[in-house]
Amino acid sequence: MKNREDFSELTEPELQEKLRHFKEELFQLRFQVVTGQLANPSRIEVVRRNIARVNTFLSRIEKTQVRSRIKEEMESLVKEKQIDPKKLPLREKIFLLRRQ
């Protein structure tokens, strides 16, 4: 795919910057549509898809951070309470995390 960029190697701030850039570009393209100056109408679709891709990678990063934070909290809770996490049902794990 010629128009597809690879975002997997970028960090979160770089992805935020790309997202801002693509949104600005989409705004400019929409402005050109209204004024009748748009030379390449398919570019709008490419930019919209790139925005979606960047948002996907940002949500993956966010989910990874949340998962690691929950795991750390659970590990600290298990150490404090002297509980075996393998024997603890998921419902009780969630309950203990919410009580903190």
Z-matrix of the N, CA and C atoms (Angstrom, degrees):
N
C 1 1.454
C 2 1.522 1 108.90
N 3 1.284 2 116.16 1 120.09
C 4 1.455 3 121.49 2 -174.09
C 5 1.525 4 113.12 3 -70.06
N 6 1.311 5 116.83 4 -39.91
C 7 1.463 6 120.70 5 -172.13
C 8 1.528 7 113.33 6 -88.92
N 9 1.299 8 116.80 7 -0.76
C 10 1.461 9 120.15 8 -175.65
C 11 1.525 10 110.75 9 -88.40
N 12 1.308 11 116.12 10 131.70
C 13 1.460 12 121.58 11 178.28
C 14 1.527 13 109.24 12 -103.24
N 15 1.323 14 116.15 13 156.49
C 16 1.456 15 120.94 14 178.73
C 17 1.529 16 108.99 15 -99.48
N 18 1.332 17 116.08 16 117.01
C 19 1.456 18 121.35 17 -177.11
C 20 1.526 19 112.15 18 -106.39
N 21 1.321 20 118.02 19 -1.32
C 22 1.464 21 120.27 20 -173.21
C 23 1.527 22 113.24 21 -67.60
N 24 1.317 23 118.37 22 -25.34
C 25 1.463 24 121.40 23 -177.59
C 26 1.530 25 113.14 24 -90.26
N 27 1.322 26 117.74 25 -4.06
C 28 1.459 27 120.93 26 -175.67
C 29 1.525 28 111.41 27 -85.70
N 30 1.322 29 115.89 28 151.32
C 31 1.458 30 121.23 29 176.61
C 32 1.527 31 109.21 30 -86.02
N 33 1.322 32 115.61 31 172.63
C 34 1.462 33 119.99 32 -177.82
C 35 1.533 34 112.92 33 -61.10
N 36 1.340 35 119.49 34 -46.24
C 37 1.477 36 118.15 35 177.81
C 38 1.529 37 112.83 36 -62.62
N 39 1.326 38 116.65 37 -36.23
C 40 1.462 39 119.35 38 177.76
C 41 1.524 40 110.90 39 -66.13
N 42 1.334 41 116.34 40 -38.99
C 43 1.464 42 120.12 41 177.29
C 44 1.525 43 110.80 42 -65.47
N 45 1.336 44 116.66 43 -40.20
C 46 1.465 45 119.83 44 177.27
C 47 1.525 46 110.57 45 -60.63
N 48 1.322 47 116.41 46 -41.04
C 49 1.463 48 121.06 47 179.21
C 50 1.526 49 110.79 48 -65.78
N 51 1.335 50 116.70 49 -42.04
C 52 1.468 51 120.44 50 177.19
C 53 1.526 52 110.32 51 -61.24
N 54 1.327 53 116.05 52 -42.97
C 55 1.458 54 120.50 53 -179.85
C 56 1.522 55 110.68 54 -60.96
N 57 1.327 56 116.36 55 -44.97
C 58 1.463 57 120.32 56 178.14
C 59 1.526 58 110.56 57 -61.24
N 60 1.322 59 116.28 58 -42.86
C 61 1.469 60 121.14 59 179.70
C 62 1.534 61 111.02 60 -61.97
N 63 1.337 62 116.68 61 -46.09
C 64 1.467 63 119.94 62 -178.96
C 65 1.528 64 111.59 63 -65.74
N 66 1.327 65 116.99 64 -37.29
C 67 1.463 66 119.15 65 178.35
C 68 1.524 67 111.41 66 -66.25
N 69 1.324 68 116.07 67 -38.93
C 70 1.466 69 119.33 68 176.35
C 71 1.528 70 110.58 69 -64.61
N 72 1.334 71 115.82 70 -41.72
C 73 1.459 72 119.57 71 179.38
C 74 1.525 73 110.95 72 -64.10
N 75 1.334 74 116.97 73 -40.90
C 76 1.461 75 120.55 74 178.08
C 77 1.521 76 110.75 75 -63.06
N 78 1.326 77 116.98 76 -40.03
C 79 1.462 78 120.54 77 176.95
C 80 1.525 79 110.34 78 -60.18
N 81 1.336 80 116.40 79 -45.59
C 82 1.468 81 120.43 80 179.78
C 83 1.529 82 111.26 81 -63.00
N 84 1.325 83 116.32 82 -40.66
C 85 1.465 84 119.73 83 179.44
C 86 1.524 85 111.13 84 -64.98
N 87 1.315 86 116.84 85 -41.71
C 88 1.470 87 119.77 86 178.14
C 89 1.526 88 110.80 87 -64.88
N 90 1.303 89 115.70 88 -37.07
C 91 1.463 90 119.90 89 177.18
C 92 1.528 91 109.92 90 -63.35
N 93 1.324 92 116.64 91 -40.80
C 94 1.462 93 120.71 92 178.54
C 95 1.526 94 111.59 93 -66.16
N 96 1.331 95 117.51 94 -33.26
C 97 1.464 96 120.51 95 176.85
C 98 1.519 97 109.74 96 -63.01
N 99 1.316 98 116.67 97 -45.33
C 100 1.466 99 121.30 98 -178.29
C 101 1.524 100 111.04 99 -63.92
N 102 1.325 101 116.62 100 -40.13
C 103 1.465 102 119.64 101 -178.28
C 104 1.527 103 112.59 102 -84.79
N 105 1.345 104 116.73 103 -6.24
C 106 1.458 105 120.15 104 177.73
C 107 1.516 106 114.11 105 79.10
N 108 1.300 107 118.68 106 22.21
C 109 1.459 108 122.24 107 -176.75
C 110 1.530 109 113.14 108 -107.39
N 111 1.312 110 118.28 109 6.72
C 112 1.464 111 120.75 110 -175.90
C 113 1.526 112 110.57 111 -74.26
N 114 1.328 113 115.96 112 121.26
C 115 1.461 114 121.13 113 -178.15
C 116 1.531 115 111.87 114 -87.11
N 117 1.330 116 117.48 115 -34.36
C 118 1.461 117 121.32 116 -175.18
C 119 1.537 118 109.41 117 -127.41
N 120 1.335 119 118.52 118 91.24
C 121 1.470 120 121.20 119 -176.63
C 122 1.534 121 113.78 120 -63.85
N 123 1.320 122 117.66 121 -26.24
C 124 1.465 123 119.37 122 -178.61
C 125 1.532 124 112.08 123 -70.99
N 126 1.308 125 117.10 124 -15.38
C 127 1.466 126 121.05 125 179.63
C 128 1.532 127 111.09 126 -63.81
N 129 1.328 128 117.13 127 -31.11
C 130 1.469 129 121.03 128 178.78
C 131 1.524 130 109.80 129 -60.55
N 132 1.316 131 116.63 130 -45.46
C 133 1.459 132 120.76 131 -179.77
C 134 1.532 133 111.19 132 -63.75
N 135 1.315 134 117.00 133 -41.15
C 136 1.467 135 121.43 134 179.32
C 137 1.527 136 110.39 135 -62.70
N 138 1.313 137 117.02 136 -43.89
C 139 1.467 138 121.02 137 -179.02
C 140 1.525 139 110.30 138 -66.82
N 141 1.326 140 117.11 139 -40.92
C 142 1.466 141 120.06 140 178.73
C 143 1.526 142 111.05 141 -62.20
N 144 1.316 143 116.30 142 -40.85
C 145 1.468 144 119.75 143 178.65
C 146 1.528 145 111.28 144 -67.96
N 147 1.314 146 116.86 145 -36.85
C 148 1.466 147 119.58 146 176.65
C 149 1.526 148 111.04 147 -64.75
N 150 1.325 149 116.54 148 -38.07
C 151 1.472 150 120.33 149 175.87
C 152 1.526 151 109.64 150 -60.92
N 153 1.326 152 116.62 151 -43.80
C 154 1.464 153 120.48 152 178.98
C 155 1.526 154 111.14 153 -63.70
N 156 1.319 155 117.05 154 -40.36
C 157 1.466 156 120.26 155 178.84
C 158 1.530 157 111.41 156 -63.78
N 159 1.317 158 116.27 157 -44.40
C 160 1.464 159 119.76 158 179.06
C 161 1.527 160 109.80 159 -62.54
N 162 1.325 161 117.31 160 -43.05
C 163 1.467 162 120.41 161 178.23
C 164 1.526 163 111.11 162 -61.61
N 165 1.326 164 117.06 163 -37.22
C 166 1.460 165 120.93 164 177.66
C 167 1.521 166 110.91 165 -62.68
N 168 1.318 167 116.92 166 -46.19
C 169 1.465 168 119.87 167 179.74
C 170 1.525 169 111.22 168 -66.84
N 171 1.324 170 117.64 169 -36.32
C 172 1.467 171 120.05 170 177.08
C 173 1.526 172 111.06 171 -64.92
N 174 1.325 173 117.27 172 -40.32
C 175 1.462 174 119.29 173 179.05
C 176 1.524 175 111.08 174 -68.77
N 177 1.329 176 117.67 175 -34.13
C 178 1.470 177 119.91 176 175.47
C 179 1.521 178 110.86 177 -62.35
N 180 1.316 179 116.43 178 -43.33
C 181 1.468 180 120.49 179 178.70
C 182 1.524 181 110.01 180 -62.22
N 183 1.322 182 116.48 181 -44.16
C 184 1.462 183 120.78 182 -179.56
C 185 1.526 184 111.01 183 -62.94
N 186 1.323 185 117.29 184 -44.03
C 187 1.465 186 120.61 185 179.44
C 188 1.523 187 111.34 186 -63.23
N 189 1.316 188 116.87 187 -39.19
C 190 1.461 189 120.95 188 178.32
C 191 1.524 190 110.73 189 -63.36
N 192 1.327 191 116.53 190 -42.19
C 193 1.459 192 120.40 191 178.85
C 194 1.521 193 111.41 192 -64.73
N 195 1.324 194 116.91 193 -41.25
C 196 1.462 195 120.63 194 179.81
C 197 1.523 196 110.17 195 -65.48
N 198 1.327 197 116.42 196 -44.33
C 199 1.465 198 119.72 197 179.60
C 200 1.525 199 111.70 198 -60.54
N 201 1.325 200 116.51 199 -43.77
C 202 1.463 201 118.83 200 -179.12
C 203 1.526 202 110.95 201 -67.09
N 204 1.336 203 117.16 202 -37.02
C 205 1.461 204 119.91 203 178.18
C 206 1.530 205 110.91 204 -65.08
N 207 1.332 206 116.96 205 -42.84
C 208 1.460 207 120.62 206 179.04
C 209 1.523 208 110.29 207 -64.22
N 210 1.322 209 116.13 208 -40.94
C 211 1.462 210 119.80 209 179.06
C 212 1.526 211 110.86 210 -62.50
N 213 1.323 212 117.14 211 -43.22
C 214 1.466 213 120.70 212 178.40
C 215 1.521 214 111.12 213 -63.61
N 216 1.329 215 116.83 214 -42.19
C 217 1.464 216 120.22 215 179.41
C 218 1.521 217 110.69 216 -63.59
N 219 1.330 218 116.01 217 -40.82
C 220 1.459 219 119.39 218 -179.60
C 221 1.523 220 110.65 219 -66.80
N 222 1.321 221 116.69 220 -40.38
C 223 1.464 222 119.76 221 178.73
C 224 1.523 223 111.46 222 -64.08
N 225 1.313 224 117.11 223 -41.59
C 226 1.468 225 119.41 224 178.28
C 227 1.522 226 111.04 225 -67.11
N 228 1.324 227 116.49 226 -37.04
C 229 1.460 228 120.41 227 178.58
C 230 1.523 229 110.79 228 -66.25
N 231 1.314 230 116.58 229 -40.53
C 232 1.464 231 120.99 230 179.11
C 233 1.525 232 110.24 231 -64.18
N 234 1.330 233 117.43 232 -39.72
C 235 1.462 234 120.62 233 179.01
C 236 1.521 235 111.28 234 -66.75
N 237 1.328 236 116.51 235 -38.83
C 238 1.469 237 120.32 236 -179.83
C 239 1.520 238 111.39 237 -67.41
N 240 1.318 239 116.58 238 -45.81
C 241 1.466 240 121.43 239 -173.35
C 242 1.526 241 113.05 240 -89.33
N 243 1.336 242 117.64 241 -6.29
C 244 1.459 243 121.82 242 -178.65
C 245 1.534 244 111.19 243 58.15
N 246 1.322 245 115.70 244 48.45
C 247 1.463 246 122.15 245 -177.35
C 248 1.527 247 108.60 246 -108.35
N 249 1.333 248 115.45 247 143.21
C 250 1.463 249 119.64 248 174.02
C 251 1.534 250 107.63 249 -84.82
N 252 1.336 251 118.52 250 113.80
C 253 1.465 252 120.46 251 -174.78
C 254 1.522 253 113.61 252 -66.71
N 255 1.330 254 117.45 253 -22.76
C 256 1.465 255 119.59 254 -179.69
C 257 1.524 256 111.56 255 -73.75
N 258 1.317 257 116.05 256 -26.22
C 259 1.458 258 119.94 257 -179.55
C 260 1.526 259 112.57 258 -90.15
N 261 1.299 260 116.22 259 -11.23
C 262 1.457 261 121.31 260 -176.23
C 263 1.531 262 110.30 261 -86.71
N 264 1.335 263 118.53 262 123.69
C 265 1.465 264 120.12 263 177.84
C 266 1.531 265 111.22 264 -65.67
N 267 1.304 266 115.35 265 156.18
C 268 1.458 267 121.37 266 -177.55
C 269 1.526 268 111.66 267 -59.13
N 270 1.314 269 116.96 268 -39.58
C 271 1.458 270 120.74 269 -179.28
C 272 1.526 271 111.17 270 -59.94
N 273 1.314 272 116.78 271 -40.76
C 274 1.463 273 120.33 272 178.79
C 275 1.520 274 111.51 273 -71.16
N 276 1.333 275 117.17 274 -34.69
C 277 1.462 276 120.28 275 176.11
C 278 1.522 277 110.04 276 -60.22
N 279 1.316 278 115.89 277 -46.73
C 280 1.468 279 120.63 278 179.80
C 281 1.521 280 110.14 279 -63.74
N 282 1.322 281 117.03 280 -42.38
C 283 1.457 282 121.00 281 179.38
C 284 1.525 283 111.12 282 -61.11
N 285 1.324 284 117.20 283 -43.71
C 286 1.464 285 120.66 284 179.65
C 287 1.522 286 111.64 285 -65.24
N 288 1.317 287 116.80 286 -38.93
C 289 1.461 288 119.96 287 178.93
C 290 1.526 289 111.55 288 -66.77
N 291 1.305 290 117.01 289 -37.09
C 292 1.472 291 120.03 290 -179.34
C 293 1.522 292 111.64 291 -71.99
N 294 1.318 293 117.50 292 -29.73
C 295 1.466 294 120.84 293 -179.34
C 296 1.509 295 112.52 294 -71.54
N 297 1.294 296 118.02 295 -19.91
C 298 1.467 297 120.65 296 -177.03
C 299 1.481 298 112.25 297 -63.82
